[in-house]
């Protein structure tokens, strides 16, 4: 198991400070969520370089992505919160792409197009009326899939169905009234779990419980009054 941690702050400037503190501890930022007025970061010990960029304008944000690509970084996670697009980047030799679309139907069509190009969906974000997908051509991922449902109970059933098909849950987003999950057949994931709670303090307790069970927190979502965590072992 890698070292795993999280930090949360109300202001973005304070959140940037805590990212620097975690970097000093040897932990990389791997996932960001903005929920209920809080910036929440997930951190792991990774052997590569880590970076982030943010901008309040989507076109300017995509320019930031191109700049990071030129520096040798892959986009691995995107969050929209409090009027800001926030991207997490990791030094990675794989091919990387993204696609923003204005509707869910257009977005799912784009996922299929990216699959045909050899890319796997790794992250989904919704903000300011835009569905934003992050894609990677990762040779370690055998297959990828997605499922979305309007009700939380139906979404939990969809997760179980994907597990039965041999997929692991890797990313969750609550967007425009639906719960959207990204799934992968990744041999590096030996066990998969999730926890959801209605309050932030209860969610923190759930994370601690999963750590005690040997899981790493890898992704966090907030929607419809619920904090949702994805865990891998």
PyMOL commands that set and color helices and strands:
alter all, ss='L'
color gray80, all
select helices_A, chain A and resi 12-24+58-70+104-116+152-164+200-212
alter helices_A, ss='H'
color red, helices_A
select strands_A, chain A and resi 4-9+28-35+38-44+50-55+73-81+84-91+95-101+120-127+130-137+141-149+168-175+178-186+192-197+216-223+226-232
alter strands_A, ss='S'
color yellow, strands_A
deselect
rebuild
show_as cartoon
